[in-house]
């Protein structure tokens, strides 16, 4: 144990090589039914949100996969995956199995395909299997309810649907309770961290996240995903009330470069947005309402738009025109690709598609007053806290 | 996911309308009138209550008896309109209205699916993504956006007495 620690510390010193050390190697040995031939695919997301897809040949049911991994992650093994046709009701069920991949020797055993396989090896997979075992009956009952739901829906059986609704809610609560207990009882488990981390997908609620994060083991906190969360927490703190938000300069619709700091002296609602999210219509309405009711010498909306792959500034201008968005609109061409933000601004404000649209109210002194929930009633939230000069 | 993107792309291709409390309203969007006298324009001297509903919307259906009763009491002074929205199947709506008969004794119109005139000029324009929703128009102005459960005889009387304000109505409204 001590010598392993010494080696990884040493490699950390060299900067970045730690992830490649042989101590982080995994090996998967598979033994499926002898008639299985083809390819096995391993997919997972690493601690830096990067997708991986490795493959190996399957001959007479036997396969081997090797690689390196910086921390235990959720992974899926898929035997001879087919092209998925969403429209085909007779879509054959994928022959796959999920598990927890870590720097261990992992065995996959089955008399048939991946669906029926038992996967074992390492602490994380043992924890994952145990948790899946505890949730198994809930999953099975859930599937039964799904079948009943479609039957009752067709029959328009209101009573039946109501009962199912109640049972669904009970099952969901049961599942949440089991997961919560698991997380509480296993502070050094990456499986537990993986489940808990779902709370951090949207904007961070520091009051909840910080203390709960601190409860995990040192190994987890210092892992790549632990470090990523630490980074995001520090950004959230930098955007707390009373702080000056990171300044930036971006072009408006006429191409003129505009700085956030140039609005000092006025209240500003800084709004980060993009186009393709589900409730865009409500967002568009709310922003128009805000502008109509609060725009004055003392208040302005400044929006920053993030394009998707196919949108350029012409597409952005059309969206503004179609939605009568007549406030200060700025364009960040760097965008937010799936793998994460590349724009310095998007990184400084911890933006991604799941965390937009979002609003930050800045006072005339250039300091943040409050983060604003654009989904609720922002006029009621903003009006009383505007600073009058 | 992909359908959602396509639909939202289609929705953005038209001019943006804005309908909010305090906004002037004059023209009734183009709809199919299924029951009662059609409306092309709002009359300055009249009071209108436009109720958005759909056959698939259970709370909308549940509110019908309440609206029907208010209509029965106030039909001389207030024009109730059951405006169907967010539905592709017009025949289904007509069938429903027919079956309801006198249980739904106010004017009924069919608005049409996404992208229709009513959808753009009223539903999207008001940021409406949930129904039932109630729109009260007086003096060619949208005075209140609320829900059918909140309406009662006292609030209608406020409108008739030309004493309506949102604050007064909020105090009088039915508590859910």
Boltz contact constraints between the chains, C-beta under 6 A:
constraints:
  - contact:
      token1: [A, 276]
      token2: [B, 5]
      max_distance: 6.0
  - contact:
      token1: [A, 280]
      token2: [B, 8]
      max_distance: 6.0
  - contact:
      token1: [A, 281]
      token2: [B, 124]
      max_distance: 6.0
  - contact:
      token1: [A, 282]
      token2: [B, 127]
      max_distance: 6.0
  - contact:
      token1: [A, 282]
      token2: [B, 129]
      max_distance: 6.0
  - contact:
      token1: [A, 285]
      token2: [B, 127]
      max_distance: 6.0
  - contact:
      token1: [A, 288]
      token2: [B, 18]
      max_distance: 6.0
  - contact:
      token1: [A, 289]
      token2: [B, 20]
      max_distance: 6.0
  - contact:
      token1: [A, 322]
      token2: [B, 12]
      max_distance: 6.0
  - contact:
      token1: [A, 322]
      token2: [B, 16]
      max_distance: 6.0
  - contact:
      token1: [A, 323]
      token2: [B, 16]
      max_distance: 6.0
  - contact:
      token1: [A, 324]
      token2: [B, 16]
      max_distance: 6.0
